[in-house]
Amino acid sequence: MKKVILLLALFIAGTTIAQNHEVDVTSKNSWLKIGLNAGVPMGDIDDVSSFALGMELKGQYLVTPNFGIGLTTGYNHLFGKDGFDDFGIIPAAAFARYYFKPKGLFIGADFGYGFLTNVDNNEGGLYLNPQIGYHNRDWNFYAYYQNTFAENDIDIQVLGIGVTYNLRF
């Protein structure tokens, strides 16, 4: 049921934006962000994982010079410890970012579904990834707190840092 509600909310948001805004994709307002991130597991997951390392791919469109939206995916690998196996999260999410100035501070969040890999009896769950960071024309440096609310009352929480490079169309 959670998946249906999430997909419905994303569909409604996307349809509303598309109907109310004529999209003109240019190198000034749209680009791909390719990046890496690293973090430390927190909460219950700290007992089974020692470190998280990931890569991400984001497609962003600037609705205004200060507000961007887009889609994101990637892979986050959590390294097992004390005999526990490694596992991963593949996010399928939308995101929004607010840029205070053309160069400087930004805030944002990814919101979607996190698919788990190498985990028995658990496909994944709600994926949330708020961020705060610094940006310029080519780079984004940020801190994040990622939380995947997986099935069977498992919360996968990671606190970390990341960097992305902007590729213009």
C-alpha positions as CSV (number, residue, x, y, z in Angstrom):
1,M,0.0,0.0,0.0
2,K,2.9,2.4,0.8
3,K,4.3,1.8,-2.7
4,V,1.0,2.7,-4.3
5,I,0.6,5.9,-2.3
6,L,4.2,6.9,-3.1
7,L,3.9,6.3,-6.8
8,L,0.5,8.1,-6.9
9,A,2.0,11.2,-5.1
10,L,5.0,11.3,-7.5
11,F,2.7,10.9,-10.5
12,I,0.4,13.7,-9.3
13,A,3.3,16.1,-8.6
14,G,5.0,15.4,-11.9
15,T,1.7,15.9,-13.8
16,T,1.0,19.1,-12.1
17,I,4.4,20.5,-12.8
18,A,4.3,19.4,-16.4
19,Q,0.8,21.0,-17.0
20,N,1.7,24.3,-15.3
21,H,5.2,24.9,-16.7
22,E,6.5,24.8,-20.3
23,V,9.8,23.0,-20.2
24,D,12.6,24.3,-22.3
25,V,15.7,22.2,-21.7
26,T,19.0,24.1,-22.2
27,S,22.5,23.9,-20.8
28,K,21.6,26.9,-18.6
29,N,18.8,25.1,-16.8
30,S,19.3,21.3,-17.1
31,W,22.2,19.0,-16.4
32,L,23.3,15.6,-15.2
33,K,25.0,15.3,-11.8
34,I,27.4,12.4,-11.3
35,G,28.8,11.8,-7.9
36,L,30.2,9.8,-5.0
37,N,29.2,9.7,-1.4
38,A,30.5,8.1,1.8
39,G,29.0,7.7,5.2
40,V,28.7,6.0,8.6
41,P,25.7,3.8,9.5
42,M,23.7,5.0,12.5
43,G,21.0,3.5,14.7
44,D,20.1,-0.2,14.6
45,I,22.0,-0.7,11.3
46,D,25.3,0.3,13.0
47,D,25.3,-3.2,14.6
48,V,25.6,-4.9,11.1
49,S,27.4,-2.4,8.9
50,S,30.6,-0.4,9.4
51,F,30.7,2.0,6.4
52,A,28.7,3.1,3.4
53,L,30.0,4.0,0.0
54,G,27.9,5.0,-3.0
55,M,27.6,6.6,-6.4
56,E,24.7,8.6,-7.7
57,L,23.2,10.0,-10.9
58,K,20.8,12.9,-10.9
59,G,19.0,14.6,-13.8
60,Q,18.1,18.2,-12.7
61,Y,15.9,20.9,-14.3
62,L,15.9,24.4,-12.8
63,V,12.3,25.6,-12.6
64,T,13.6,29.0,-11.5
65,P,17.2,30.2,-11.1
66,N,16.9,29.2,-7.4
67,F,14.7,26.0,-7.4
68,G,15.6,22.7,-9.1
69,I,13.7,19.4,-9.4
70,G,14.7,16.1,-10.9
71,L,15.1,12.4,-10.7
72,T,17.9,10.4,-9.0
73,T,19.2,6.9,-8.7
74,G,22.5,5.2,-7.9
75,Y,23.8,2.5,-5.6
76,N,24.8,2.7,-1.9
77,H,26.9,-0.2,-0.7
78,L,26.9,-0.9,3.1
79,F,29.9,-3.0,4.2
80,G,29.0,-5.7,6.7
81,K,30.8,-6.2,10.0
82,D,31.1,-8.9,12.6
83,G,30.1,-11.7,10.2
84,F,27.2,-9.9,8.6
85,D,27.0,-9.7,4.8
86,D,27.4,-6.5,2.7
87,F,24.1,-5.2,1.3
88,G,23.0,-2.3,-0.8
89,I,20.3,0.3,-1.6
90,I,19.3,1.4,-5.0
91,P,17.2,4.6,-4.8
92,A,14.5,5.5,-7.3
93,A,13.6,9.0,-6.2
94,A,12.6,12.5,-7.1
95,F,14.4,15.4,-5.6
96,A,14.1,19.1,-5.1
97,R,16.8,21.7,-4.3
98,Y,16.8,25.3,-3.3
99,Y,19.8,27.4,-4.2
100,F,20.0,30.6,-2.3
101,K,22.4,32.2,-4.8
102,P,24.1,31.2,-8.1
103,K,27.1,30.1,-6.0
104,G,26.9,29.1,-2.3
105,L,24.6,27.4,0.1
106,F,21.8,25.0,-1.0
107,I,19.3,22.7,0.7
108,G,17.4,19.8,-0.8
109,A,16.0,16.3,-0.4
110,D,15.5,13.1,-2.3
111,F,12.2,11.3,-1.8
112,G,11.3,8.0,-3.2
113,Y,11.8,4.2,-2.8
114,G,15.0,2.4,-1.8
115,F,15.3,-1.1,-3.2
116,L,17.5,-3.4,-1.0
117,T,20.0,-5.8,-2.5
118,N,21.4,-8.9,-0.7
119,V,18.8,-8.8,2.0
120,D,16.4,-11.7,2.7
121,N,12.7,-11.1,3.2
122,N,12.9,-7.3,2.6
123,E,12.5,-5.5,-0.7
124,G,13.1,-2.0,0.6
125,G,11.0,0.9,1.6
126,L,10.5,4.7,1.7
127,Y,13.7,6.5,0.9
128,L,14.4,10.0,2.3
129,N,17.7,11.9,1.8
130,P,17.8,15.5,3.1
131,Q,21.0,17.5,2.1
132,I,22.7,20.7,2.8
133,G,25.8,21.9,1.0
134,Y,27.8,24.3,-1.2
135,H,27.5,24.6,-5.0
136,N,29.1,26.4,-7.9
137,R,28.7,26.1,-11.6
138,D,30.5,22.7,-11.8
139,W,30.5,21.1,-8.3
140,N,28.2,20.3,-5.4
141,F,29.6,19.4,-2.0
142,Y,27.1,18.3,0.7
143,A,26.3,16.6,3.9
144,Y,23.4,14.2,4.0
145,Y,21.3,12.1,6.4
146,Q,19.9,9.1,4.4
147,N,17.0,7.0,5.8
148,T,15.4,4.1,4.2
149,F,12.3,3.0,6.1
150,A,12.4,-0.7,5.0
151,E,9.9,-3.4,5.5
152,N,9.8,-5.4,8.8
153,D,10.4,-2.2,10.8
154,I,14.0,-1.8,9.7
155,D,15.4,1.7,9.4
156,I,18.7,2.0,7.5
157,Q,20.2,5.4,8.5
158,V,23.5,6.8,7.1
159,L,25.1,10.1,7.9
160,G,27.7,11.2,5.4
161,I,29.2,13.6,2.8
162,G,29.0,13.6,-1.0
163,V,30.2,15.4,-4.1
164,T,28.6,15.6,-7.6
165,Y,29.9,17.1,-10.8
166,N,27.5,18.8,-13.2
167,L,27.5,17.7,-16.9
168,R,25.6,20.2,-19.1
169,F,23.5,19.0,-22.1
